Amino acid sequence: MNDRYDAPYGETPYELVGYDEYGQPVYRQVPQQQAPQQAYDSYGQQQGYGYDPYATSGQTGQQQTPAYDPYDTGQQAPVHDPYGTGQQPPAHDAYGTGAYAPQGGARSAAPYDPYGQTATSGQQPRVAEQTAYIPQQAGPAAEETTTADPDDSARPRREYHTEQFAFVEEPDADSEDVIDWLNFTENRTERREEAKRRARSRLVALVVVLALTAVGGVGYLWYAGKLPGLSSSDSKATGTTTASAAQKRDVIVVHLHDTAQGGTSTVLLVDNTTTKQGTTVLLPNSLVVTTDDGTTTTLAKSVDDDGSAGTREALDTVLGTDIEGTWRLDTPYLQNLVDLVGTIEVDTDTDVPDPDATKKGQAPLVSKGEDQTLSGRMAVAYATYRAEGEAQNAQLERFGQVMQGVLRKVSSDAQGATVTVQTLAQILDPSLTDKDLGAFLAKLADLAKGGDYKTALLPVQADGTLSAQAGASVVKDVLGGAAKSPDKDAAVSVSVQNASGVKAHTEDARVVLLNGGFTFLEGGAPSGTQSASKVLYADAAEKENATEVAKTLGLPTSAVKKGTVAANADVAVVLGQDYEPSSS
């Protein structure tokens, strides 16, 4: 390293003497043989580099202070005191630290030694010379120094500030890769945590939905009575939980009038509100009923002759029911009803030809098969169809299928069903209003849609009468007729069977009973003749009535016995060969 700096001509040469604590080079003047050149004094006096800034221009004759030599250990000339105060002026602070000698007082602080050395001699401190530096080179940064007590042997401590340091950030070629990797790792971790949170949220939502669905399903099954052990079918399987007498039933009778071919078909619509079971009971036209005057007739004739009110009362007498109203349904209204509910599905049992067909061999209007979709016109043709030589019960069963199919399509809402009935614009029987009919159909529709609906045919013998065994399953179980409590003043119903072998005895017994204030019911003819007549009662409470019947017919009281009685009668009479008609 070149430790000497040769200045250009006219300038004082400097040489490198070392470096300060900041790493800055420190120079000093090279001694010259000739007298040192005096520096310009702005106040009219020549000074060296260690000039006194407080000296005045008027003191030209005073001794000049030699240049400051940091390595000079000799004695230093005293600094000129221009004011004659006897005190040393403050030494020049070459590094701008602000440390000056005090102007007064007994004690004076030693000037700051930038090299950590203090004067050890007793001489006066020299005036600090301004540190030389290479031209165009930045001088040492200014710093603050705490003034040390001269008596304190400890070395003064510096205070450093942030602005004195310059932090150089060295570029790293891998810094971008590291940042990208950190971002990737952080983003991937966040995505995993977010995925876990979403999975937990979805799991919780799924559990809540399943719980609500389960609760709703159980509630619906409970409301519909389909829970195991609570449904009506389970009650039937374990026997009738509630006695037939305590069961409540709503019943209406429906008469279908075929306006095209003539004839009627009759069914009962039963809503058992206790067991939540709906039933369509098919009533054959051959069923024998009793008219208002006590005479017997068939159901078909009663509908035509007695009308809705008379037939309703006759059915109540025969079946022991309490029919609430009559719905007359002509075939045009049935067609409109099916079209209103939007077709029906029926398992048809036969092909039904088109009644409007002009040629033979045309395709049938209704085809045989399962789940056949029927429009209104097709439903009417199927409900009224009866093949040649076919029993009337076959046609009656087809009508029952159509009615059940309609109920499956009617609204389960009472208001909606009422609107459907009102849309038919049908004149109803006074015993049944449109709102009552709509509410009743809505209840049956709910049962039909839930599978709690069936169709039953009332078994009738060839002569139109009900047998005790055959009629009990429908009359007692479905209609509850055997459990019906008659009015206090109601006439006792007497079922009569003629086993005497003489048909005229039946008519004679009918007249006698009617005149005696009893209700006559045709019980049909037994399989053979019997020698002795019998008067039977099933309930002990009817024993007295049975005795009165025997007296009325002229039979001995010994003929009164406990036995089997038809479900629609209070007392049963079997006329034997010992029966003698009344002479009157």
C-alpha positions in Angstrom: 0.0 0.0 0.0 1.2 3.5 -0.8 1.5 5.1 2.6 2.3 8.5 1.2 0.2 10.9 -0.7 2.1 13.3 -2.9 -0.1 16.3 -3.3 0.0 18.4 -6.4 2.2 21.4 -6.7 1.3 24.2 -4.2 -0.3 21.8 -1.7 1.1 20.3 1.5 1.9 16.6 1.3 0.4 14.1 3.7 1.3 10.6 4.7 -0.8 7.7 6.1 -0.4 7.1 9.8 -3.1 4.6 10.5 -6.9 4.0 10.6 -9.4 5.2 13.1 -12.1 3.0 14.8 -14.4 3.5 11.8 -11.8 2.2 9.3 -11.1 5.6 7.9 -7.4 6.4 7.0 -5.7 9.1 9.1 -3.1 11.3 7.5 -0.6 13.8 8.8 1.6 16.4 7.2 5.0 15.5 6.0 7.6 17.6 7.8 9.3 20.1 5.6 12.8 21.6 5.9 11.6 25.0 5.1 9.5 27.1 7.4 5.9 26.0 7.3 3.5 27.9 5.2 1.1 30.1 7.1 -2.6 29.5 6.6 -4.9 32.3 5.7 -6.3 34.2 8.7 -9.6 35.8 8.0 -9.0 38.1 11.0 -5.6 39.4 9.8 -3.3 37.0 11.6 -1.4 33.9 10.4 -2.3 30.6 12.1 -1.2 27.0 11.7 -3.6 24.2 11.1 -4.2 24.1 14.8 -5.7 27.7 14.8 -7.7 29.3 17.5 -11.1 30.2 16.1 -11.6 32.6 19.0 -8.4 34.7 18.3 -8.9 38.3 17.1 -7.1 39.9 14.2 -5.7 42.6 16.3 -3.3 40.3 18.1 -0.8 39.9 15.3 2.2 39.8 17.4 1.3 36.8 19.4 2.9 33.5 19.1 1.3 31.1 16.7 0.3 27.6 17.6 2.2 24.9 15.8 0.4 22.3 13.8 -1.1 19.4 15.7 1.0 16.2 15.7 -1.0 13.3 17.2 2.2 11.3 17.7 4.2 14.2 19.2 4.8 13.5 22.9 6.8 16.6 23.6 5.6 19.6 25.3 3.1 21.7 23.6 3.1 25.5 23.4 0.4 27.1 25.3 -2.5 28.3 23.4 -2.8 32.1 23.1 -5.4 33.7 25.4 -6.7 36.7 23.5 -8.8 37.9 26.4 -6.2 37.6 29.2 -8.4 35.6 31.3 -5.8 33.2 32.3 -7.9 30.3 31.0 -7.3 28.1 28.2 -9.7 28.4 25.3 -11.5 25.2 24.2 -9.5 22.9 22.1 -10.6 22.4 18.6 -12.7 19.2 18.2 -11.2 17.6 15.1 -14.0 15.0 14.9 -16.9 17.1 15.8 -17.7 15.3 19.0 -18.5 18.5 20.9 -16.0 17.8 23.7 -14.3 21.1 24.7 -12.3 22.2 27.6 -14.2 24.2 30.2 -13.9 28.0 30.1 -13.9 28.5 33.8 -13.5 26.8 37.1 -10.7 25.3 39.0 -10.8 22.1 37.1 -10.5 21.7 33.4 -11.3 18.5 31.4 -8.7 17.1 29.1 -9.5 17.2 25.5 -10.8 14.1 23.8 -8.1 11.9 22.5 -9.4 10.0 19.4 -6.7 7.3 19.9 -7.5 6.5 23.4 -4.6 8.4 24.9 -4.6 11.2 27.2 -1.8 13.7 28.1 0.3 12.4 30.9 2.5 15.5 31.3 1.7 18.5 33.3 1.8 20.7 30.3 -1.2 22.5 28.9 -3.3 20.5 26.4 -2.5 21.2 22.9 -5.0 22.6 20.5 -6.5 19.7 18.5 -5.6 19.9 14.9 -8.2 19.2 12.2 -7.6 15.8 10.9 -6.3 15.8 7.4 -7.8 13.7 4.7 -7.4 13.0 1.1 -9.2 15.5 -1.1 -12.6 14.3 -2.4 -12.7 11.7 0.4 -15.6 11.9 2.8 -14.5 13.0 6.3 -15.3 11.0 9.4 -18.8 10.9 10.5 -19.8 13.1 13.4 -20.4 11.3 16.6 -21.4 12.2 20.1 -19.2 11.5 23.0 -19.9 11.6 26.6 -17.6 13.9 28.5 -15.5 11.9 31.0 -14.5 13.1 34.3 -10.7 13.8 34.4 -10.5 12.2 37.8 -12.2 9.1 36.4 -9.7 6.6 35.3 -12.3 4.7 33.3 -12.3 5.0 29.5 -15.1 7.2 28.2 -17.9 5.2 26.5 -19.4 6.1 23.2 -23.0 6.2 22.3 -23.9 4.7 18.9 -27.0 5.4 16.9 -28.6 3.5 14.2 -28.0 6.1 11.6 -24.3 5.7 12.1 -24.4 2.2 10.5 -25.2 1.1 7.0 -26.7 -2.4 6.6 -25.9 -3.9 3.2 -28.3 -6.7 2.1 -26.4 -9.2 0.1 -28.5 -10.7 -2.7 -29.1 -14.4 -2.4 -29.6 -16.3 -5.6 -31.8 -18.8 -3.7 -34.0 -16.3 -1.9 -36.8 -16.4 -4.4 -36.8 -20.2 -4.4 -36.9 -20.2 -0.6 -39.8 -17.7 -0.6 -41.7 -19.7 -3.2 -41.2 -22.9 -1.2 -42.4 -21.2 2.0 -45.4 -19.8 0.3 -46.2 -23.2 -1.3 -45.8 -25.0 2.1 -48.0 -22.4 3.8 -50.7 -22.5 1.2 -50.7 -26.3 1.2 -51.1 -26.4 4.9 -53.9 -23.9 4.8 -55.6 -25.9 2.1 -55.4 -29.0 4.2 -56.8 -27.3 7.2 -59.6 -25.8 5.2 -60.4 -29.2 3.7 -60.5 -30.6 7.2 -62.8 -27.9 8.3 -65.1 -28.4 5.4 -65.2 -32.1 5.9 -66.1 -31.6 9.6 -68.8 -29.2 8.6 -70.2 -31.5 6.0 -70.2 -34.4 8.5 -72.0 -32.4 11.1 -74.6 -31.3 8.5 -75.1 -34.8 7.3 -75.6 -36.1 10.9 -78.1 -33.3 11.6 -80.0 -34.1 8.3 -80.1 -37.8 9.1 -81.3 -37.1 12.6 -84.1 -34.8 11.4 -85.1 -37.3 8.7 -85.2 -40.1 11.3 -87.3 -38.1 13.7 -89.6 -36.9 10.9 -90.0 -40.5 9.6 -90.8 -41.9 13.0 -93.2 -39.0 13.7 -95.0 -39.7 10.4 -95.2 -43.4 11.1 -96.5 -42.7 14.5 -99.1 -40.3 13.2 -100.1 -42.7 10.5 -100.3 -45.6 12.9 -97.7 -47.6 11.1 -95.2 -48.2 13.8 -94.7 -51.8 14.8 -97.0 -52.6 17.6 -99.1 -49.5 17.0 -100.6 -50.0 13.5 -104.1 -51.2 12.9 -102.8 -54.3 11.1 -100.9 -55.3 14.2 -104.0 -54.8 16.2 -105.8 -57.1 13.9 -103.1 -59.7 14.0 -103.2 -59.9 17.8 -107.0 -59.8 17.9 -109.2 -56.9 18.0 -107.7 -54.6 20.7 -110.8 -52.4 20.8 -114.2 -54.1 20.9 -116.4 -53.6 17.9 -118.9 -51.8 20.0 -116.3 -49.2 21.0 -115.1 -48.6 17.5 -116.3 -45.5 15.7 -117.2 -45.7 12.0 -118.3 -43.2 9.4 -120.4 -44.7 6.7 -122.0 -43.4 3.5 -123.7 -45.3 0.7 -122.9 -44.8 -3.0 -125.4 -45.6 -5.7 -124.0 -45.8 -9.2 -126.7 -45.2 -11.8 -125.9 -46.4 -15.3 -127.6 -43.8 -17.5 -126.7 -45.6 -20.7 -127.7 -49.2 -20.1 -129.8 -48.8 -16.9 -129.3 -50.5 -13.6 -127.7 -49.5 -10.3 -124.7 -50.7 -8.2 -124.5 -50.0 -4.5 -121.4 -49.9 -2.2 -120.7 -48.6 1.3 -117.7 -46.5 2.0 -116.6 -47.1 5.6 -114.0 -45.1 7.6 -113.1 -46.8 10.8 -111.6 -43.9 12.7 -110.6 -46.2 15.6 -108.5 -48.7 13.7 -107.6 -46.2 10.9 -108.9 -48.6 8.3 -110.9 -47.8 5.2 -113.2 -50.3 3.4 -115.5 -50.5 0.4 -118.3 -52.9 1.2 -119.9 -54.3 -2.0 -123.7 -54.8 -1.6 -125.3 -57.2 -4.1 -128.5 -56.1 -5.7 -130.1 -59.3 -4.6 -129.8 -58.4 -0.9 -133.3 -58.6 0.7 -134.3 -55.5 2.7 -137.4 -54.4 4.5 -139.4 -51.4 3.4 -141.2 -48.8 5.4 -144.5 -50.8 5.4 -142.7 -54.0 6.6 -142.7 -55.7 3.2 -139.5 -57.2 1.9 -137.8 -56.3 -1.4 -134.4 -56.5 -3.0 -131.8 -53.7 -2.8 -132.1 -52.9 -6.5 -135.8 -52.4 -6.3 -135.5 -50.4 -3.2 -133.1 -47.9 -4.9 -135.5 -47.5 -7.8 -138.8 -47.4 -5.7 -137.9 -46.0 -2.3 -135.2 -43.6 -3.3 -132.1 -42.6 -1.3 -133.8 -42.0 2.1 -135.9 -45.2 2.1 -133.0 -47.4 1.0 -130.7 -45.9 3.6 -133.1 -46.7 6.3 -133.7 -50.2 5.0 -129.9 -50.9 4.9 -129.6 -49.7 8.5 -132.3 -52.1 9.5 -130.7 -55.1 7.7 -127.1 -54.4 8.5 -127.5 -52.7 11.8 -125.4 -49.7 10.6 -125.8 -46.0 10.9 -125.4 -44.6 7.4 -124.8 -40.9 7.5 -125.6 -39.9 3.9 -126.2 -41.0 0.4 -124.1 -40.1 -2.7 -125.9 -40.7 -6.0 -123.2 -41.0 -8.7 -124.4 -41.2 -12.3 -122.0 -42.5 -14.9 -121.4 -39.1 -16.5 -120.3 -37.7 -13.2 -118.1 -40.8 -12.6 -116.4 -40.1 -15.9 -115.8 -36.4 -15.0 -114.5 -37.4 -11.5 -111.9 -39.7 -13.0 -110.8 -37.0 -15.5 -110.6 -34.5 -12.7 -108.2 -36.6 -10.6 -106.1 -37.3 -13.7 -106.8 -41.0 -14.7 -106.5 -44.0 -12.4 -104.6 -47.3 -12.3 -106.5 -50.5 -12.0 -105.6 -54.2 -12.3 -108.3 -55.2 -14.8 -109.6 -58.8 -14.9 -111.1 -58.8 -18.4 -111.1 -57.1 -21.8 -113.9 -54.5 -22.1 -115.1 -53.8 -25.6 -115.8 -50.3 -26.8 -119.5 -49.7 -26.4 -119.4 -47.2 -29.3 -117.7 -49.7 -31.7 -119.4 -50.0 -35.0 -117.5 -53.0 -36.3 -116.8 -56.4 -34.7 -113.2 -57.3 -34.0 -112.1 -53.8 -33.0 -109.5 -53.4 -30.2 -111.1 -53.4 -26.7 -111.5 -50.1 -25.0 -110.0 -51.6 -21.8 -107.4 -54.4 -21.9 -106.9 -57.0 -19.3 -103.7 -56.6 -17.2 -102.1 -55.1 -14.2 -101.7 -51.4 -13.6 -103.9 -50.4 -16.5 -104.3 -46.6 -16.9 -108.0 -45.7 -17.3 -109.4 -42.4 -18.4 -112.9 -41.3 -17.4 -114.6 -43.0 -20.3 -112.6 -46.2 -19.8 -113.3 -46.3 -16.1 -117.1 -46.0 -16.7 -117.0 -48.8 -19.3 -115.0 -51.0 -16.9 -117.1 -50.3 -13.8 -120.4 -51.1 -15.6 -119.3 -54.0 -17.7 -121.0 -57.3 -17.1 -120.3 -60.2 -19.6 -123.1 -62.3 -20.8 -124.0 -65.0 -18.3 -121.8 -63.4 -15.7 -123.0 -62.9 -12.1 -123.7 -59.4 -10.9 -121.1 -59.7 -8.2 -118.3 -59.6 -10.9 -119.5 -56.3 -12.2 -119.9 -55.0 -8.6 -116.2 -55.9 -7.9 -115.1 -53.9 -11.0 -117.0 -50.9 -9.7 -115.2 -51.3 -6.3 -111.8 -51.3 -8.1 -112.7 -48.1 -9.8 -113.8 -46.4 -6.6 -110.6 -47.4 -4.8 -108.5 -46.1 -7.8 -110.4 -42.8 -7.6 -109.7 -42.5 -3.8 -106.0 -43.0 -4.4 -106.0 -40.0 -6.7 -108.3 -37.6 -4.7 -106.5 -35.0 -2.6 -105.9 -35.9 1.0 -106.6 -32.3 1.9 -110.2 -31.7 2.9 -110.4 -28.3 1.1 -108.8 -29.8 -2.1 -111.2 -32.7 -2.1 -114.1 -30.4 -1.6 -113.1 -28.3 -4.6 -113.1 -31.5 -6.6 -116.6 -32.3 -5.5 -117.8 -28.8 -6.2 -116.2 -28.9 -9.7 -118.5 -31.8 -10.6 -121.4 -29.4 -10.3 -123.5 -32.3 -9.1 -126.8 -31.9 -7.2 -126.2 -33.9 -4.0 -128.6 -35.6 -1.7 -129.8 -33.3 1.2 -128.3 -35.8 3.6 -124.8 -35.0 2.4 -123.3 -31.6 1.6 -120.4 -30.9 -0.6 -118.1 -30.0 2.3 -119.1 -33.1 4.2 -118.5 -35.3 1.2 -115.2 -33.6 0.4 -113.9 -34.1 4.0 -115.0 -37.7 4.0 -113.3 -38.5 0.7 -110.1 -36.8 1.9 -109.9 -39.1 4.9 -110.5 -42.2 2.8 -108.0 -40.9 0.2 -105.3 -40.7 2.9 -106.0 -44.3 4.0 -106.0 -45.5 0.4 -102.6 -43.9 -0.4 -101.1 -45.3 2.8 -102.3 -48.9 2.0 -104.8 -49.0 4.8 -107.8 -49.7 2.5 -109.5 -52.8 1.3 -112.6 -54.0 -0.6 -115.0 -56.6 0.9 -118.0 -58.3 -0.7 -121.1 -58.8 1.5 -121.9 -62.5 1.3 -125.5 -63.0 0.4 -127.3 -66.3 -0.1 -129.1 -67.2 -3.3 -132.4 -66.0 -1.8 -130.8 -62.7 -0.8 -130.6 -63.2 2.8 -127.6 -63.2 5.1 -126.4 -66.3 6.9 -125.1 -66.1 10.4 -121.7 -67.5 9.6 -121.1 -65.8 6.2 -122.4 -62.3 7.2 -120.6 -62.1 10.5 -117.2 -61.3 9.0 -118.4 -58.2 7.2 -121.5 -57.1 9.2 -119.9 -57.6 12.6 -116.2 -56.9 11.9 -116.4 -54.2 9.2 -119.7 -52.6 9.9 -120.1 -53.4 13.6 -123.8 -54.1 12.9 -124.0 -56.8 15.6 -122.8 -54.4 18.2 -125.3 -51.7 17.3 -127.3 -50.6 20.3 -130.9 -50.2 19.2 -133.0 -47.3 20.3 -135.1 -47.8 23.4 -138.3 -47.8 21.5 -137.0 -49.5 18.4 -138.8 -52.6 17.1 -137.2 -56.0 17.6 -135.8 -57.4 14.4 -136.8 -61.0 13.7 -135.1 -63.1 11.1 -137.4 -65.9 9.8 -136.3 -69.1 8.1 -139.0 -71.5 6.7 -138.0 -75.1 7.3 -141.6 -76.4 7.2 -141.6 -77.2 3.6 -144.6 -74.8 2.9 -143.7 -71.5 1.2 -146.9 -69.9 2.3 -145.8 -70.1 5.9 -143.2 -67.4 5.4 -145.7 -64.8 4.3 -148.0 -65.8 7.1 -145.3 -65.3 9.7 -144.3 -62.0 8.2 -147.8 -60.6 8.5 -148.1 -61.9 12.1 -144.9 -60.4 13.2 -145.5 -57.0 11.6 -148.9 -56.8 13.2 -147.2 -57.6 16.5 -144.9 -54.6 16.2 -141.8 -56.6 15.2 -139.5 -56.0 12.2 -139.5 -58.9 9.8 -136.3 -60.0 8.1 -136.1 -62.6 5.5 -133.7 -65.3 6.7 -133.9 -67.5 3.6 -134.5 -71.2 3.4 -132.5 -73.8 5.2 -131.0 -76.8 3.5 -133.8 -79.2 4.7 -137.0 -79.4 6.7 -137.2 -79.6 10.4 -140.0 -81.0 12.5 -139.9 -78.6 15.4 -139.9 -74.8 15.4 -137.2 -72.8 17.2 -136.9 -69.3 18.5 -133.3 -68.3 19.1 -131.5 -65.5 20.9 -127.8 -64.7 21.1 -127.8 -62.2 23.9 -129.4 -62.9 27.3 -131.0 -59.5 27.2 -133.0 -60.6 24.1 -134.5 -63.6 25.9 -137.6 -61.7 26.8 -138.1 -60.5 23.3 -137.6 -64.0 22.0 -140.4 -65.2 24.3 -142.7 -62.5 23.0 -141.9 -63.6 19.4 -142.8 -67.2 20.2 -146.1 -66.2 21.7 -146.9 -64.0 18.8 -146.3 -66.9 16.3 -148.3 -69.3 18.5 -145.2 -71.3 19.4 -144.6 -72.8 22.9 -142.1 -71.0 25.2 -140.1 -74.3 25.3 -139.1 -73.4 21.7 -137.1 -70.4 23.0 -133.4 -71.3 23.2 -130.1 -69.6 23.2 -128.3 -70.1 19.8 -126.8 -68.4 16.8 -128.5 -65.4 15.4 -127.8 -63.4 12.2 -125.8 -60.3 12.8 -128.5 -58.1 11.5 -131.3 -59.5 13.8 -132.2 -59.6 17.4 -134.1 -62.9 17.3 -134.1 -65.7 14.8 -137.0 -68.0 14.1 -136.9 -71.3 12.3 -140.4 -72.5 11.3 -140.7 -76.3 11.5 -143.4 -78.6 10.5 -145.2 -78.1 13.8 -145.9 -74.5 12.8 -149.5 -73.7 12.3 -150.4 -70.4 10.5 -152.7 -68.0 12.1 -156.4 -68.6 11.4 -157.2 -64.9 11.2 
